[in-house]
Each structure stands twice: as C-alpha cells, then as structure tokens.
Amino acid sequence: MSKSTKYLLLSLPSSIVPSHHRDDALDAVSATVSPDNGSTASFSIPEFKIGTLDALVQQADELAKLEASCQGVVAKVGDALRNILNGDEAQIERMKVVNDKPVDQYLRTFQWNKVKYRADKSLSELIDLLQKEAASIDNDIRFKYSQYNQVKNTLATLQRKQTGNLSTKSLASVVDPRSVVQESEYIETHLVAVPSQLVKEFLKIYETIAPMVVPRSAQLIASDSEFSLYAVTTFKKHSLEFVHKCREQKWIPRDFKYVEGGKEKERKEVERVGGDERKLWGETLRLGRTAWSEAVMVWIHVLVLRVFVETVLRYGLPLDFVCALIRTPSAKQADRAKRNLDDKYSYLAGNAFGRDKKGRVQRDDPGEMHAAGEGSAEYTPYVFYEFEFS
C-alpha cells in the first residue's frame, strides 16, 4: 500500500500581520506551521461572483456534499486502477497523474481552469457544472469497469472448464462419443464424477441405488487426482431418480451432450473471450488514468469553491485574505501543524476559543461549536480543510 500524503488547505485574513500584505501573511503562516511539520506554499484562488448571504449559506452545504461525492469518485477510480493492475504500486503510481503532472506538482502550481469553469459564471452555475462532470466521470468508469469485470469473469469460467477437475471441467475433450448411448428411445448414459475415495463404494452399489440400472454398465472414462469419471446406463423412465440418488451419495452427475467439433468450438471461444478481455483491460486502464486525473481536478476545483465561500462567510467583504497549501509528510506532523495554527490564530474565533491558565487553547462551549459545512471534524478559528492522497 502506498504511503498517504496529507495536505492542509486554509485561508486567513491578511490582517493576521500588521502590514496586511498577503506575502507577509503567508510568511507568518509558514513560520507558525514550522518547516519541521510541513512545507507551506501560496494557493491561488480567484474572486468569484458573490450572491446573497442566504445563497452563500446554501452553497456552502451543497459544496460540502459535492466534495464528499468527489472524494468518493477519486477513491472509486483509484480502486479500479489498483484492481486492474493487480496491486502493482509502481504501475499505479505512474497512472496517478493529474493533467500529466504528479499530484503534488499539480497542487503546488494550481490555477483555476478558466476555460472549463469561467470565473464570470455564478457560483450556482459553477457548482452545477462540477456536479455534472463528477457524475459523468463516475458513470463512465463504473460502466467500463463493470464491462471489463464481466468479460474477465466469463474468461475465468471458460478457463476453469478447460483446466478444472472432472467434476467441473468441460467434457468435450474427455468423453469419446462411442462411450455414450445416443438417440435411444428407452435408455441413456449418465456421466458421474466420483470422488477418488468413494470409487470402491460406487462400484459396489451403483446398480442398486435406483431401479433399472443396466448391470455392469459402469465404464471408467477418465480419472484425475480427485475424481474418476464413470459412464452408467439406465432406463430413461428412472433417470431422474438415479441422478437424485447419485447426489445423495456425493457423486456428481455431469451434463454432457456430444456436439460435432465441440472441442474446437470451446478452444475458439476461449481465444475470442481472451482477446475481448485483453482489449477491455487496455481500454479500462486508459480510461482509469484519464478518469483519475479528471476526478482529482474536479475535486480540487470544488474544494477551491468551498474555501472561497467559507472565506466570504467567515471574514466578510471586502475580500482580503491569504490562502495557503501545507504539505505534511505524516498524520502526526499534520496534527502538530494544526495545533500550532490553533494556538496562534485562536483569537480569530472570538469567544469560541479561550486559553487555560497554562496558555493552552480551549473551547468555552464545545457543545455549541460545529463545523462550517459538512465533512469537517471540528470547528476551527480559520477556514481549514484537510485531505490526502495515497
């Protein structure tokens, strides 16, 4: 399993520094996080068209749900890639690129895609566009992956028929048609796969388990390490009873009907389905690579809108904020970075955060605190989102 990389995306008002300058604010955030806990970089967020306060509150909820959905799509595509590549982490890593860039490079050089998602559109239009794109990616990968799995399972079934034991494999290449009574009005031949340890008992009692079994008709057709295949002749009027009694004895009746050229037809069918499986494997892999890239891009664009909407709701207008992306090498260091930020900027939350006698951050009324938007684990005094890639 590949190692996960945690990212923290946050925005704070430029007033966290006396100069109110964004570069100084970013430096202050970087110093607060500490290089030991993660690297900090500026993250570009355009200014979007802002509607009413009521609309922003509703959009915050919509974006929270949409972001959770986008995370699910990214995870689903990642699982499909992992299964297609049989867990080969080196290959999976090569497939997981975003716009032909490693994920980290894409995030650090992120620019809003103004061609696909024009910033002059309203927030509701952008949300609707991203929602439709996420759904389209999800549907495409689900359909193609399901198609591939169906053909893969069909091929596995056909291959088992070629290579399994005598209780499951195809009998086209095993049974000589001269060993089977065909087109008789009164009698028919049954093929029975008998477990090796039950052969003696079978030969002793098969003639008496049902009426009108032809005496001494048991003929050994083939055997392997687990089963012996016998042909037994009975009168048709008692065939169903004979088959039922075989099952009771844990002997396995095998259906068989001789078809001219059946062996060759089976071989060609395996080749045909094998060719379909290889073709679909390639198609699914290419789609998975493209879908993962597009799904991540949609997810990050949705996340950018979440940050923007929450920034407006938190800090008000005119907009004057700095947005930072923090890359942390481990969950432990991500927690440390978060604690440092809470300690330094708890005052932004007003009465929501206080300090105990030792100066540690505490909440006056944690029961009343809630995250701004679904998906957040706790209230923070600044706009904050945490996500990861593995």
Rosetta blueprint (number, residue, H / E / L):
1 M L
2 S L
3 K L
4 S L
5 T E
6 K E
7 Y E
8 L E
9 L E
10 L E
11 S E
12 L E
13 P E
14 S H
15 S H
16 I H
17 V L
18 P L
19 S L
20 H L
21 H L
22 R H
23 D H
24 D H
25 A H
26 L H
27 D H
28 A H
29 V H
30 S H
31 A H
32 T H
33 V H
34 S L
35 P L
36 D L
37 N L
38 G L
39 S E
40 T E
41 A E
42 S E
43 F L
44 S L
45 I L
46 P L
47 E L
48 F L
49 K E
50 I L
51 G L
52 T L
53 L H
54 D H
55 A H
56 L H
57 V H
58 Q H
59 Q H
60 A H
61 D H
62 E H
63 L H
64 A H
65 K H
66 L H
67 E H
68 A H
69 S H
70 C H
71 Q H
72 G H
73 V H
74 V H
75 A H
76 K H
77 V H
78 G H
79 D H
80 A H
81 L H
82 R H
83 N H
84 I H
85 L L
86 N L
87 G L
88 D L
89 E H
90 A H
91 Q H
92 I H
93 E H
94 R H
95 M H
96 K L
97 V E
98 V E
99 N L
100 D L
101 K E
102 P E
103 V H
104 D H
105 Q H
106 Y H
107 L H
108 R H
109 T L
110 F L
111 Q L
112 W L
113 N L
114 K L
115 V L
116 K L
117 Y L
118 R L
119 A L
120 D L
121 K L
122 S E
123 L H
124 S H
125 E H
126 L H
127 I H
128 D H
129 L H
130 L H
131 Q H
132 K H
133 E H
134 A H
135 A H
136 S H
137 I H
138 D H
139 N H
140 D H
141 I H
142 R H
143 F H
144 K H
145 Y H
146 S H
147 Q H
148 Y H
149 N H
150 Q H
151 V H
152 K H
153 N H
154 T H
155 L H
156 A H
157 T H
158 L H
159 Q H
160 R H
161 K H
162 Q H
163 T H
164 G L
165 N L
166 L L
167 S L
168 T L
169 K L
170 S L
171 L L
172 A L
173 S L
174 V L
175 V L
176 D L
177 P H
178 R H
179 S H
180 V L
181 V L
182 Q L
183 E L
184 S L
185 E L
186 Y L
187 I E
188 E E
189 T E
190 H E
191 L E
192 V E
193 A E
194 V E
195 P E
196 S H
197 Q H
198 L H
199 V H
200 K H
201 E H
202 F H
203 L H
204 K H
205 I H
206 Y H
207 E H
208 T H
209 I L
210 A L
211 P L
212 M L
213 V E
214 V L
215 P L
216 R L
217 S L
218 A L
219 Q E
220 L E
221 I E
222 A E
223 S E
224 D L
225 S L
226 E L
227 F E
228 S E
229 L E
230 Y E
231 A E
232 V E
233 T E
234 T E
235 F E
236 K H
237 K H
238 H H
239 S H
240 L H
241 E H
242 F H
243 V H
244 H H
245 K H
246 C H
247 R H
248 E H
249 Q L
250 K L
251 W L
252 I E
253 P E
254 R E
255 D L
256 F L
257 K L
258 Y L
259 V L
260 E L
261 G L
262 G H
263 K H
264 E H
265 K H
266 E H
267 R H
268 K H
269 E H
270 V H
271 E H
272 R H
273 V H
274 G H
275 G H
276 D H
277 E H
278 R H
279 K H
280 L H
281 W H
282 G H
283 E H
284 T H
285 L H
286 R H
287 L H
288 G H
289 R H
290 T H
291 A H
292 W H
293 S H
294 E H
295 A H
296 V H
297 M H
298 V H
299 W H
300 I H
301 H H
302 V H
303 L H
304 V H
305 L H
306 R H
307 V H
308 F H
309 V H
310 E H
311 T H
312 V H
313 L H
314 R H
315 Y H
316 G L
317 L L
318 P L
319 L L
320 D L
321 F E
322 V E
323 C E
324 A E
325 L E
326 I E
327 R E
328 T E
329 P L
330 S L
331 A H
332 K H
333 Q H
334 A H
335 D H
336 R H
337 A H
338 K H
339 R H
340 N H
341 L H
342 D H
343 D H
344 K H
345 Y H
346 S H
347 Y H
348 L H
349 A H
350 G H
351 N H
352 A H
353 F E
354 G E
355 R E
356 D L
357 K L
358 K L
359 G L
360 R L
361 V E
362 Q E
363 R E
364 D L
365 D L
366 P H
367 G H
368 E H
369 M L
370 H L
371 A L
372 A L
373 G L
374 E L
375 G L
376 S L
377 A L
378 E L
379 Y L
380 T L
381 P L
382 Y L
383 V E
384 F E
385 Y E
386 E E
387 F E
388 E E
389 F E
390 S L
